[in-house]
Amino acid sequence: MTRIPFDEMYNTIRSAFVRAGMPEAKAAVCARIHTESSRDGVASHGLNRVERFVEYLQKGWVDAHAEPSLHLNLGALEVYNGNYGPGILNALFAMNRATEIAARNGVGLVALNNTTHWMRGGAYGWMAADKGFMSICWTNTESCMPAWGARSEGIGNNPFVMAVPRKEGHVVLDMAMSQYSYGKIWGLEGKNEKLPYPGGFDEEGKLTDDPDIISKTRRVVPIGYWKGSAFSVLLDLLAALVSGGLCTSAIDKVGRGSSTGCSQVFIAIDPLQVNTQGMVDQVLENTIAQIKASVPAEDGGGLFYPGEQSLRKRKENMERGIPVDDGIWAKVKELAAIV
């Protein structure tokens, strides 16, 4: 497996974005988030998304020069129009603004309408935690998952993120509404590998762990079956109604690529306006200690709190280099005019 140093990947992606028409400063921020996502083991929304993002810039589906504009200010709640700017930049702005409001009020909520794909949603949970804030954020998407009991796509995958800051390693949940993201499924496609657990349905409606079959049927299974389906619907409704933006059915009508025109919500909470640092530390450590003390289902099996595996990947990949798909890496170098 080829491994690429962090700085080399970052500089290559940044060059690709600049060549696609992004201002240098904006390209640098987006390239950093893409690289950090691959560094943490989420290449599906890091390096592997570069080519598609460049395509959207070139088609004009993403406006490289757009800035979010204030639509509504209700004190602890603000709504911004993303103006179809780069989703990463809009999301970073929104979460940062939510933490600024929370620093004053204890809680801050910022909603975005008319924004674009935020890439790895967990990036914004990690960002808030780095600043000492608990956070919740989510986005709606175009239809890419069948509602429970359906054969055809009708609801979004609607990624959902929660994060709690911790000195020894933040606790961060970053999940799609399907058992496996399409990025995970596509990453295994054609490699004669199986998913660890069933992740979708075949043509006959039977559960399967074969990523090639799921990629063809596009019948990914929601987390918790009917519960994940309902969760997805409510996340969509809340994102659209809080932001005054598009719901999944309306995003479908826009027809401008993955999540273009989506709605997002960012919530930040200052835990130290409710608790002492000592209490926060005690709750976190007691919870993690109990998880670690559990009996593994399999001999030698690992027990991890949410976000722990990302930190392990981060350390390994910073030391050894970030693993890449050679074909994808070659394409990104081509986009960056690096031979």
Summary of the structure (lengths in Angstrom):
residues: 339
radius of gyration: 19.8
end to end distance: 19.6
largest distance: 55.1
contacts: 1189
relative contact order: 0.17
helix: 46%
strand: 18%
